[in-house]
Amino acid sequence: MSKSKIANENRDEIRELFDSIHKGLKLCSTKELSGAIQGAIKQRLYEEHKNLDEINFILDSICQYYGIARHTLQTSKGRGQIQQAKKIAYCLLYFKLGMTIRYISKNIFDTKVHSSVGHAIRYFQKLNPKIKDEREFKEKYEVLQAKYIEYINKKGK
């Protein structure tokens, strides 16, 4: 294919993109349109991940266990049980699916920085079973890990 033909195709695609943006701006604010575009990109990356079924199972299991909505788990900056649920999700995704800290924070959760994921991983690695809260955290992690292992074993059959 010649350079001029590629350039024309790119120009047409760019024109179509700008037309779509123009239509979007008539319907919603710049911030809303930007959020929709970022959400679509994030969803596309998320769907392309090879472990999508496992990701969904882990997140849904945690939501069911803690009695929270998936949106709350993935976007909330809540404390207490929500924060504990997020920490367990971070750890399961990291240790069981081998995802990177950066991927977990940017593509699974709605966080701009990945330090909270890293902190959760280090917290889990340094758990002290003599401390009640830490022992309870590990017990909850192990319950959810067992559910995941059972799911994988059933899926493999």
Backbone as JSON Lines, residues from 0, in Angstrom:
{"i":0,"aa":"M","n":[0.85,-1.17,0.0],"ca":[0.0,0.0,0.0],"c":[0.9,1.24,0.0]}
{"i":1,"aa":"S","n":[0.56,2.21,-0.81],"ca":[1.39,3.41,-0.93],"c":[1.2,4.33,0.29]}
{"i":2,"aa":"K","n":[2.21,5.19,0.49],"ca":[2.16,6.13,1.62],"c":[0.98,7.07,1.5]}
{"i":3,"aa":"S","n":[0.68,7.52,0.27],"ca":[-0.42,8.46,0.11],"c":[-1.77,7.81,0.42]}
{"i":4,"aa":"K","n":[-1.92,6.51,0.07],"ca":[-3.17,5.81,0.35],"c":[-3.33,5.62,1.87]}
{"i":5,"aa":"I","n":[-2.24,5.28,2.57],"ca":[-2.27,5.15,4.03],"c":[-2.61,6.49,4.66]}
{"i":6,"aa":"A","n":[-1.99,7.56,4.17],"ca":[-2.25,8.89,4.7],"c":[-3.72,9.27,4.51]}
{"i":7,"aa":"N","n":[-4.29,8.95,3.36],"ca":[-5.7,9.25,3.11],"c":[-6.62,8.47,4.05]}
{"i":8,"aa":"E","n":[-6.29,7.2,4.28],"ca":[-7.09,6.39,5.2],"c":[-7.0,6.95,6.62]}
{"i":9,"aa":"N","n":[-5.79,7.32,7.03],"ca":[-5.62,7.91,8.36],"c":[-6.39,9.21,8.48]}
{"i":10,"aa":"R","n":[-6.33,10.02,7.45],"ca":[-7.03,11.3,7.45],"c":[-8.54,11.07,7.57]}
{"i":11,"aa":"D","n":[-9.06,10.07,6.86],"ca":[-10.49,9.76,6.94],"c":[-10.88,9.27,8.33]}
{"i":12,"aa":"E","n":[-10.02,8.43,8.94],"ca":[-10.29,7.94,10.28],"c":[-10.25,9.08,11.29]}
{"i":13,"aa":"I","n":[-9.3,9.99,11.13],"ca":[-9.2,11.14,12.04],"c":[-10.42,12.04,11.87]}
{"i":14,"aa":"R","n":[-10.84,12.26,10.65],"ca":[-12.03,13.07,10.39],"c":[-13.25,12.44,11.06]}
{"i":15,"aa":"E","n":[-13.38,11.12,10.94],"ca":[-14.49,10.41,11.56],"c":[-14.42,10.53,13.09]}
{"i":16,"aa":"L","n":[-13.22,10.44,13.65],"ca":[-13.03,10.6,15.08],"c":[-13.48,11.99,15.54]}
{"i":17,"aa":"F","n":[-13.04,13.02,14.83],"ca":[-13.43,14.38,15.21],"c":[-14.93,14.6,15.05]}
{"i":18,"aa":"D","n":[-15.53,13.99,14.04],"ca":[-16.99,14.09,13.89],"c":[-17.7,13.46,15.09]}
{"i":19,"aa":"S","n":[-17.18,12.32,15.54],"ca":[-17.77,11.65,16.71],"c":[-17.61,12.5,17.96]}
{"i":20,"aa":"I","n":[-16.45,13.1,18.13],"ca":[-16.22,13.98,19.29],"c":[-17.16,15.18,19.23]}
{"i":21,"aa":"H","n":[-17.32,15.75,18.06],"ca":[-18.21,16.89,17.88],"c":[-19.64,16.52,18.26]}
{"i":22,"aa":"K","n":[-20.11,15.36,17.81],"ca":[-21.46,14.9,18.16],"c":[-21.57,14.67,19.66]}
{"i":23,"aa":"G","n":[-20.51,14.08,20.25],"ca":[-20.51,13.82,21.69],"c":[-20.59,15.09,22.5]}
{"i":24,"aa":"L","n":[-19.89,16.13,22.05],"ca":[-19.89,17.41,22.77],"c":[-21.25,18.1,22.71]}
{"i":25,"aa":"K","n":[-22.03,17.78,21.7],"ca":[-23.38,18.34,21.63],"c":[-24.3,17.69,22.67]}
{"i":26,"aa":"L","n":[-23.96,16.45,23.04],"ca":[-24.8,15.7,23.97],"c":[-24.38,15.82,25.42]}
{"i":27,"aa":"C","n":[-23.08,16.04,25.67],"ca":[-22.6,16.07,27.04],"c":[-21.41,17.02,27.18]}
{"i":28,"aa":"S","n":[-20.99,17.23,28.43],"ca":[-19.88,18.14,28.69],"c":[-18.55,17.51,28.28]}
{"i":29,"aa":"T","n":[-17.52,18.33,28.22],"ca":[-16.18,17.85,27.89],"c":[-15.72,16.8,28.9]}
{"i":30,"aa":"K","n":[-15.99,17.07,30.17],"ca":[-15.58,16.14,31.22],"c":[-16.31,14.8,31.07]}
{"i":31,"aa":"E","n":[-17.61,14.85,30.78],"ca":[-18.38,13.61,30.6],"c":[-17.88,12.83,29.39]}
{"i":32,"aa":"L","n":[-17.62,13.52,28.3],"ca":[-17.13,12.85,27.1],"c":[-15.76,12.23,27.34]}
{"i":33,"aa":"S","n":[-14.9,12.97,28.01],"ca":[-13.57,12.45,28.33],"c":[-13.68,11.2,29.21]}
{"i":34,"aa":"G","n":[-14.55,11.26,30.2],"ca":[-14.76,10.1,31.07],"c":[-15.29,8.9,30.31]}
{"i":35,"aa":"A","n":[-16.2,9.16,29.36],"ca":[-16.76,8.06,28.55],"c":[-15.68,7.43,27.67]}
{"i":36,"aa":"I","n":[-14.83,8.25,27.08],"ca":[-13.75,7.73,26.24],"c":[-12.76,6.93,27.08]}
{"i":37,"aa":"Q","n":[-12.38,7.47,28.24],"ca":[-11.45,6.75,29.11],"c":[-12.07,5.44,29.59]}
{"i":38,"aa":"G","n":[-13.35,5.48,29.91],"ca":[-14.04,4.27,30.35],"c":[-14.07,3.21,29.25]}
{"i":39,"aa":"A","n":[-14.32,3.65,28.02],"ca":[-14.35,2.71,26.89],"c":[-12.98,2.08,26.67]}
{"i":40,"aa":"I","n":[-11.94,2.89,26.78],"ca":[-10.57,2.36,26.61],"c":[-10.24,1.39,27.72]}
{"i":41,"aa":"K","n":[-10.57,1.77,28.96],"ca":[-10.3,0.9,30.11],"c":[-11.05,-0.41,29.97]}
{"i":42,"aa":"Q","n":[-12.31,-0.35,29.54],"ca":[-13.12,-1.55,29.35],"c":[-12.52,-2.44,28.26]}
{"i":43,"aa":"R","n":[-12.05,-1.84,27.2],"ca":[-11.43,-2.6,26.1],"c":[-10.19,-3.33,26.58]}
{"i":44,"aa":"L","n":[-9.34,-2.63,27.32],"ca":[-8.14,-3.26,27.86],"c":[-8.51,-4.38,28.83]}
{"i":45,"aa":"Y","n":[-9.5,-4.11,29.64],"ca":[-9.97,-5.08,30.62],"c":[-10.48,-6.35,29.93]}
{"i":46,"aa":"E","n":[-11.28,-6.18,28.87],"ca":[-11.85,-7.31,28.15],"c":[-10.79,-8.11,27.41]}
{"i":47,"aa":"E","n":[-9.71,-7.46,27.02],"ca":[-8.66,-8.15,26.3],"c":[-7.8,-9.03,27.19]}
{"i":48,"aa":"H","n":[-7.92,-8.84,28.5],"ca":[-7.07,-9.61,29.4],"c":[-7.45,-11.09,29.32]}
{"i":49,"aa":"K","n":[-6.45,-11.94,29.27],"ca":[-6.68,-13.37,29.06],"c":[-7.41,-14.05,30.21]}
{"i":50,"aa":"N","n":[-7.4,-13.47,31.38],"ca":[-8.03,-14.08,32.55],"c":[-9.34,-13.4,32.92]}
{"i":51,"aa":"L","n":[-10.08,-12.95,31.96],"ca":[-11.29,-12.18,32.24],"c":[-12.27,-12.96,33.12]}
{"i":52,"aa":"D","n":[-12.47,-14.24,32.84],"ca":[-13.38,-15.04,33.66],"c":[-12.91,-15.1,35.11]}
{"i":53,"aa":"E","n":[-11.59,-15.3,35.28],"ca":[-11.05,-15.39,36.63],"c":[-11.13,-14.05,37.36]}
{"i":54,"aa":"I","n":[-10.87,-12.97,36.64],"ca":[-10.98,-11.63,37.23],"c":[-12.41,-11.41,37.72]}
{"i":55,"aa":"N","n":[-13.35,-11.69,36.85],"ca":[-14.76,-11.51,37.21],"c":[-15.15,-12.38,38.39]}
{"i":56,"aa":"F","n":[-14.68,-13.63,38.4],"ca":[-15.01,-14.51,39.51],"c":[-14.45,-13.97,40.82]}
{"i":57,"aa":"I","n":[-13.2,-13.56,40.81],"ca":[-12.58,-13.04,42.03],"c":[-13.33,-11.8,42.53]}
{"i":58,"aa":"L","n":[-13.57,-10.84,41.65],"ca":[-14.25,-9.61,42.07],"c":[-15.69,-9.88,42.53]}
{"i":59,"aa":"D","n":[-16.4,-10.73,41.8],"ca":[-17.78,-11.04,42.18],"c":[-17.83,-11.8,43.51]}
{"i":60,"aa":"S","n":[-16.89,-12.71,43.73],"ca":[-16.84,-13.46,44.99],"c":[-16.6,-12.52,46.18]}
{"i":61,"aa":"I","n":[-15.7,-11.58,46.0],"ca":[-15.4,-10.62,47.06],"c":[-16.63,-9.75,47.33]}
{"i":62,"aa":"C","n":[-17.27,-9.29,46.28],"ca":[-18.47,-8.46,46.45],"c":[-19.56,-9.23,47.2]}
{"i":63,"aa":"Q","n":[-19.75,-10.48,46.83],"ca":[-20.76,-11.32,47.5],"c":[-20.38,-11.53,48.96]}
{"i":64,"aa":"Y","n":[-19.13,-11.83,49.23],"ca":[-18.66,-12.1,50.59],"c":[-18.86,-10.88,51.49]}
{"i":65,"aa":"Y","n":[-18.55,-9.7,50.96],"ca":[-18.64,-8.47,51.76],"c":[-19.99,-7.76,51.64]}
{"i":66,"aa":"G","n":[-20.83,-8.22,50.72],"ca":[-22.14,-7.61,50.54],"c":[-22.07,-6.2,49.97]}
{"i":67,"aa":"I","n":[-21.16,-6.01,49.0],"ca":[-21.01,-4.69,48.36],"c":[-21.17,-4.83,46.85]}
{"i":68,"aa":"A","n":[-21.48,-3.73,46.2],"ca":[-21.63,-3.72,44.75],"c":[-20.26,-3.71,44.08]}
{"i":69,"aa":"R","n":[-20.21,-4.24,42.89],"ca":[-18.95,-4.28,42.12],"c":[-18.41,-2.87,41.88]}
{"i":70,"aa":"H","n":[-19.28,-1.95,41.56],"ca":[-18.88,-0.56,41.34],"c":[-18.23,0.01,42.59]}
{"i":71,"aa":"T","n":[-18.8,-0.28,43.75],"ca":[-18.24,0.19,45.02],"c":[-16.85,-0.36,45.22]}
{"i":72,"aa":"L","n":[-16.68,-1.66,44.97],"ca":[-15.37,-2.29,45.14],"c":[-14.33,-1.64,44.23]}
{"i":73,"aa":"Q","n":[-14.7,-1.38,43.0],"ca":[-13.73,-0.9,42.02],"c":[-13.49,0.6,42.04]}
{"i":74,"aa":"T","n":[-14.4,1.37,42.6],"ca":[-14.23,2.83,42.52],"c":[-14.22,3.54,43.86]}
{"i":75,"aa":"S","n":[-14.79,2.94,44.88],"ca":[-14.93,3.63,46.17],"c":[-13.6,3.84,46.86]}
{"i":76,"aa":"K","n":[-13.52,4.94,47.57],"ca":[-12.35,5.21,48.41],"c":[-12.72,4.97,49.88]}
{"i":77,"aa":"G","n":[-13.72,4.11,50.08],"ca":[-14.25,3.84,51.41],"c":[-13.23,3.23,52.35]}
{"i":78,"aa":"R","n":[-13.61,3.2,53.59],"ca":[-12.75,2.65,54.64],"c":[-13.4,1.37,55.18]}
{"i":79,"aa":"G","n":[-12.75,0.77,56.16],"ca":[-13.3,-0.39,56.84],"c":[-13.41,-1.59,55.93]}
{"i":80,"aa":"Q","n":[-14.62,-2.15,55.86],"ca":[-14.86,-3.37,55.1],"c":[-14.59,-3.19,53.6]}
{"i":81,"aa":"I","n":[-14.93,-2.03,53.06],"ca":[-14.68,-1.79,51.63],"c":[-13.18,-1.8,51.36]}
{"i":82,"aa":"Q","n":[-12.42,-1.14,52.21],"ca":[-10.97,-1.11,52.03],"c":[-10.37,-2.5,52.19]}
{"i":83,"aa":"Q","n":[-10.88,-3.26,53.14],"ca":[-10.39,-4.62,53.33],"c":[-10.72,-5.49,52.11]}
{"i":84,"aa":"A","n":[-11.91,-5.32,51.57],"ca":[-12.3,-6.06,50.36],"c":[-11.37,-5.73,49.2]}
{"i":85,"aa":"K","n":[-11.05,-4.45,49.06],"ca":[-10.13,-4.04,47.98],"c":[-8.75,-4.67,48.18]}
{"i":86,"aa":"K","n":[-8.27,-4.68,49.42],"ca":[-6.95,-5.26,49.69],"c":[-6.92,-6.74,49.32]}
{"i":87,"aa":"I","n":[-7.99,-7.44,49.66],"ca":[-8.05,-8.87,49.31],"c":[-8.09,-9.04,47.8]}
{"i":88,"aa":"A","n":[-8.85,-8.2,47.13],"ca":[-8.91,-8.28,45.67],"c":[-7.52,-8.03,45.06]}
{"i":89,"aa":"Y","n":[-6.85,-7.0,45.54],"ca":[-5.5,-6.71,45.04],"c":[-4.6,-7.93,45.2]}
{"i":90,"aa":"C","n":[-4.64,-8.54,46.38],"ca":[-3.76,-9.67,46.67],"c":[-4.1,-10.89,45.82]}
{"i":91,"aa":"L","n":[-5.39,-11.21,45.68],"ca":[-5.76,-12.35,44.86],"c":[-5.37,-12.15,43.4]}
{"i":92,"aa":"L","n":[-5.61,-10.96,42.88],"ca":[-5.24,-10.68,41.49],"c":[-3.73,-10.75,41.29]}
{"i":93,"aa":"Y","n":[-3.0,-10.28,42.27],"ca":[-1.54,-10.25,42.19],"c":[-0.95,-11.66,42.36]}
{"i":94,"aa":"F","n":[-1.35,-12.35,43.42],"ca":[-0.73,-13.63,43.73],"c":[-1.3,-14.79,42.91]}
{"i":95,"aa":"K","n":[-2.58,-14.79,42.65],"ca":[-3.2,-15.92,41.95],"c":[-3.21,-15.77,40.43]}
{"i":96,"aa":"L","n":[-3.35,-14.55,39.93],"ca":[-3.38,-14.35,38.48],"c":[-2.07,-13.79,37.94]}
{"i":97,"aa":"G","n":[-1.17,-13.42,38.83],"ca":[0.13,-12.92,38.38],"c":[0.07,-11.56,37.71]}
{"i":98,"aa":"M","n":[-0.94,-10.78,38.02],"ca":[-1.06,-9.44,37.42],"c":[-0.06,-8.49,38.07]}
{"i":99,"aa":"T","n":[0.34,-7.5,37.33],"ca":[1.26,-6.5,37.89],"c":[0.47,-5.5,38.74]}
{"i":100,"aa":"I","n":[1.16,-4.88,39.65],"ca":[0.55,-3.85,40.5],"c":[-0.02,-2.74,39.64]}
{"i":101,"aa":"R","n":[0.73,-2.32,38.67],"ca":[0.29,-1.24,37.77],"c":[-0.98,-1.63,37.0]}
{"i":102,"aa":"Y","n":[-1.03,-2.85,36.47],"ca":[-2.19,-3.29,35.72],"c":[-3.44,-3.32,36.61]}
{"i":103,"aa":"I","n":[-3.27,-3.86,37.82],"ca":[-4.4,-3.93,38.75],"c":[-4.95,-2.54,39.03]}
{"i":104,"aa":"S","n":[-4.06,-1.6,39.33],"ca":[-4.54,-0.26,39.7],"c":[-5.13,0.49,38.51]}
{"i":105,"aa":"K","n":[-4.5,0.4,37.36],"ca":[-4.95,1.2,36.22],"c":[-6.11,0.59,35.46]}
{"i":106,"aa":"N","n":[-6.14,-0.74,35.35],"ca":[-7.12,-1.37,34.48],"c":[-8.26,-2.08,35.19]}
{"i":107,"aa":"I","n":[-8.07,-2.47,36.42],"ca":[-9.14,-3.16,37.16],"c":[-9.85,-2.19,38.11]}
{"i":108,"aa":"F","n":[-9.06,-1.36,38.78],"ca":[-9.61,-0.42,39.75],"c":[-9.47,1.0,39.23]}
{"i":109,"aa":"D","n":[-10.29,1.86,39.74],"ca":[-10.33,3.25,39.29],"c":[-9.36,4.08,40.13]}
{"i":110,"aa":"T","n":[-8.06,3.77,40.01],"ca":[-7.05,4.52,40.76],"c":[-6.01,5.09,39.82]}
{"i":111,"aa":"K","n":[-5.58,6.28,40.1],"ca":[-4.58,6.93,39.26],"c":[-3.16,6.56,39.7]}
{"i":112,"aa":"V","n":[-3.01,6.2,40.95],"ca":[-1.7,5.79,41.47],"c":[-1.79,4.33,41.9]}
{"i":113,"aa":"H","n":[-0.67,3.66,41.83],"ca":[-0.69,2.24,42.17],"c":[-0.11,1.93,43.54]}
{"i":114,"aa":"S","n":[0.15,2.96,44.34],"ca":[0.75,2.73,45.66],"c":[-0.19,1.96,46.59]}
{"i":115,"aa":"S","n":[-1.51,2.15,46.49],"ca":[-2.42,1.43,47.38],"c":[-2.37,-0.08,47.12]}
{"i":116,"aa":"V","n":[-2.2,-0.45,45.87],"ca":[-2.07,-1.87,45.54],"c":[-0.77,-2.42,46.12]}
{"i":117,"aa":"G","n":[0.31,-1.69,45.94],"ca":[1.6,-2.1,46.49],"c":[1.58,-2.22,48.0]}
{"i":118,"aa":"H","n":[0.91,-1.27,48.67],"ca":[0.8,-1.31,50.13],"c":[0.03,-2.56,50.57]}
{"i":119,"aa":"A","n":[-1.03,-2.9,49.86],"ca":[-1.82,-4.08,50.2],"c":[-0.98,-5.36,50.05]}
{"i":120,"aa":"I","n":[-0.2,-5.42,49.0],"ca":[0.66,-6.6,48.77],"c":[1.68,-6.73,49.91]}
{"i":121,"aa":"R","n":[2.32,-5.63,50.25],"ca":[3.31,-5.66,51.34],"c":[2.65,-5.99,52.68]}
{"i":122,"aa":"Y","n":[1.45,-5.44,52.9],"ca":[0.7,-5.72,54.13],"c":[0.48,-7.23,54.26]}
{"i":123,"aa":"F","n":[0.03,-7.84,53.16],"ca":[-0.25,-9.27,53.17],"c":[1.03,-10.08,53.41]}
{"i":124,"aa":"Q","n":[2.11,-9.68,52.79],"ca":[3.37,-10.41,52.93],"c":[3.92,-10.34,54.35]}
{"i":125,"aa":"K","n":[3.59,-9.27,55.07],"ca":[4.14,-9.07,56.42],"c":[3.11,-9.31,57.53]}
{"i":126,"aa":"L","n":[2.03,-10.0,57.22],"ca":[0.98,-10.24,58.22],"c":[1.55,-10.92,59.45]}
{"i":127,"aa":"N","n":[1.08,-10.47,60.61],"ca":[1.48,-11.07,61.87],"c":[0.26,-11.81,62.44]}
{"i":128,"aa":"P","n":[0.28,-13.14,62.47],"ca":[-0.9,-13.9,62.93],"c":[-1.25,-13.68,64.4]}
{"i":129,"aa":"K","n":[-0.36,-13.05,65.15],"ca":[-0.63,-12.77,66.56],"c":[-1.54,-11.55,66.72]}
{"i":130,"aa":"I","n":[-1.62,-10.73,65.7],"ca":[-2.47,-9.53,65.73],"c":[-3.84,-9.91,65.17]}
{"i":131,"aa":"K","n":[-4.87,-9.7,65.96],"ca":[-6.22,-10.16,65.62],"c":[-6.69,-9.68,64.25]}
{"i":132,"aa":"D","n":[-6.58,-8.38,63.96],"ca":[-7.06,-7.84,62.69],"c":[-6.33,-8.47,61.5]}
{"i":133,"aa":"E","n":[-5.03,-8.66,61.66],"ca":[-4.24,-9.24,60.58],"c":[-4.56,-10.72,60.39]}
{"i":134,"aa":"R","n":[-4.79,-11.43,61.5],"ca":[-5.16,-12.84,61.43],"c":[-6.52,-12.98,60.74]}
{"i":135,"aa":"E","n":[-7.48,-12.12,61.09],"ca":[-8.81,-12.15,60.47],"c":[-8.73,-11.83,58.97]}
{"i":136,"aa":"F","n":[-7.87,-10.87,58.62],"ca":[-7.68,-10.54,57.2],"c":[-7.2,-11.77,56.44]}
{"i":137,"aa":"K","n":[-6.2,-12.46,56.99],"ca":[-5.65,-13.64,56.33],"c":[-6.69,-14.74,56.22]}
{"i":138,"aa":"E","n":[-7.51,-14.91,57.26],"ca":[-8.56,-15.93,57.22],"c":[-9.56,-15.63,56.1]}
{"i":139,"aa":"K","n":[-9.95,-14.38,55.96],"ca":[-10.88,-14.0,54.89],"c":[-10.24,-14.21,53.52]}
{"i":140,"aa":"Y","n":[-8.98,-13.83,53.42],"ca":[-8.24,-14.06,52.17],"c":[-8.25,-15.55,51.82]}
{"i":141,"aa":"E","n":[-7.99,-16.4,52.81],"ca":[-7.92,-17.84,52.57],"c":[-9.28,-18.42,52.17]}
{"i":142,"aa":"V","n":[-10.36,-17.91,52.74],"ca":[-11.7,-18.35,52.35],"c":[-11.95,-18.01,50.88]}
{"i":143,"aa":"L","n":[-11.64,-16.78,50.49],"ca":[-11.87,-16.35,49.11],"c":[-10.89,-17.04,48.15]}
{"i":144,"aa":"Q","n":[-9.69,-17.29,48.6],"ca":[-8.72,-18.02,47.78],"c":[-9.23,-19.45,47.54]}
{"i":145,"aa":"A","n":[-9.78,-20.08,48.56],"ca":[-10.32,-21.44,48.42],"c":[-11.47,-21.47,47.41]}
{"i":146,"aa":"K","n":[-12.33,-20.44,47.44],"ca":[-13.42,-20.34,46.46],"c":[-12.85,-20.25,45.05]}
{"i":147,"aa":"Y","n":[-11.8,-19.44,44.89],"ca":[-11.17,-19.28,43.58],"c":[-10.56,-20.61,43.1]}
{"i":148,"aa":"I","n":[-9.87,-21.3,43.98],"ca":[-9.24,-22.58,43.62],"c":[-10.31,-23.59,43.23]}
{"i":149,"aa":"E","n":[-11.4,-23.62,43.97],"ca":[-12.52,-24.51,43.64],"c":[-13.08,-24.18,42.25]}
{"i":150,"aa":"Y","n":[-13.23,-22.89,41.97],"ca":[-13.72,-22.44,40.66],"c":[-12.78,-22.9,39.54]}
{"i":151,"aa":"I","n":[-11.49,-22.73,39.74],"ca":[-10.51,-23.12,38.73],"c":[-10.55,-24.63,38.52]}
{"i":152,"aa":"N","n":[-10.65,-25.39,39.6],"ca":[-10.7,-26.86,39.48],"c":[-11.95,-27.31,38.72]}
{"i":153,"aa":"K","n":[-13.1,-26.68,38.99],"ca":[-14.33,-27.01,38.27],"c":[-14.23,-26.61,36.81]}
{"i":154,"aa":"K","n":[-13.63,-25.47,36.56],"ca":[-13.48,-24.96,35.19],"c":[-12.56,-25.87,34.37]}
{"i":155,"aa":"G","n":[-11.56,-26.44,35.01],"ca":[-10.59,-27.29,34.33],"c":[-11.15,-28.65,33.97]}
{"i":156,"aa":"K","n":[-12.25,-29.04,34.58],"ca":[-12.82,-30.37,34.31],"c":[-13.61,-30.41,33.04]}
